[in-house]
């Protein structure tokens, strides 16, 4: 838990990036300042190359090409030098978070540099006001898209690191990290779309209010999807099973392969794949077959009616002693008793509990004990019973059959 809490401050980067995105959604002041700086740069370049003020258009195209070249060089400098150096430093640290975080942020940062470079290059061309507005909107959308892409990549790296720590510490929440990661990605994408729409001048509040009018109809049409989403939340909170465990949900028994937002995938014993909606998972009784603490064996041994009471007492004692001497059997759980006088056998009830919860080990133990039971019965010169019936005939028909046989 100490290692987990040590990296929780990294999650604070996400609200900071979101705040940066929100400020980018209101770009007029920043764009104006950037345009002024670029205009001063072009004027300075004009005076340096053509002091008489001629060839103004050529200067603008020259400045455009120079800014594009500068963006490409800066991008190469960031990716080939800065991030390579950061990766080398990350390889020397104890934590693996930075090993995941820096590669995740490399592509968004490089793309952001190119987007800003292209914006600056197009701005100095002195295009029409309509084209300048279009470029401004396009730049805003592009910058916001790259920023939220960076948020997704950074958040994914942090969650992957927390999942790795959870697996090391054998925490159950680690198996639900992929589901949590997908859920957060959905919320980030929705928030990003709203911010992009807001940056284009659309009143997001009015849009949401308008959506609220049709919200009831949408909710009614998507009630199954909403129920499945709530079902996935129940699975995350209650943690009745995790990926890799064998469970029984309703009539389906198999190994959990994936837990999604809408459904849970289970690989059945016959290797077929069944997809169960999460609302059914939340409503059904879930039997987790991978969380046995011990395994109980209960069986009945039937001996023939030729067994005497003394022989029965002796063989019961032999079976009880065999079980108590077995190291893989809990001695306190052993029950061996003469249970029933059945129609064709004398039944001995045998009950015991394994020390291990492993299914394969319990099967091998049961096989070993059954062989020992057979040897113990044979040593007493007794026999196991099988279903038999004796038919007694009386009357004239029986007498006639007897005389014919004689």
HELIX and SHEET records of a PDB file:
HELIX    1   1 UNK A    2  UNK A    6  1                                   5    
HELIX    2   2 UNK A    8  UNK A   11  5                                   4    
HELIX    3   3 UNK A   12  UNK A   24  1                                  13    
HELIX    4   4 UNK A   28  UNK A   49  1                                  22    
HELIX    5   5 UNK A   56  UNK A   77  1                                  22    
HELIX    6   6 UNK A   78  UNK A   82  3                                   5    
HELIX    7   7 UNK A   83  UNK A   92  1                                  10    
HELIX    8   8 UNK A   97  UNK A  123  1                                  27    
HELIX    9   9 UNK A  129  UNK A  168  1                                  40    
HELIX   10  10 UNK A  172  UNK A  176  5                                   5    
HELIX   11  11 UNK A  177  UNK A  199  1                                  23    
HELIX   12  12 UNK A  204  UNK A  213  1                                  10    
HELIX   13  13 UNK A  215  UNK A  221  1                                   7    
HELIX   14  14 UNK A  223  UNK A  238  1                                  16    
HELIX   15  15 UNK A  278  UNK A  283  1                                   6    
HELIX   16  16 UNK A  309  UNK A  325  1                                  17    
HELIX   17  17 UNK A  331  UNK A  333  5                                   3    
HELIX   18  18 UNK A  359  UNK A  379  1                                  21    
HELIX   19  19 UNK A  396  UNK A  405  1                                  10    
SHEET    1   A 5 UNK A 273  UNK A 277  0                                        
SHEET    2   A 5 UNK A 263  UNK A 268 -1                                        
SHEET    3   A 5 UNK A 252  UNK A 259 -1                                        
SHEET    4   A 5 UNK A 246  UNK A 249 -1                                        
SHEET    5   A 5 UNK A 286  UNK A 288 -1                                        
SHEET    1   B 3 UNK A 296  UNK A 303  0                                        
SHEET    2   B 3 UNK A 346  UNK A 353 -1                                        
SHEET    3   B 3 UNK A 335  UNK A 341 -1                                        
END                                                                             
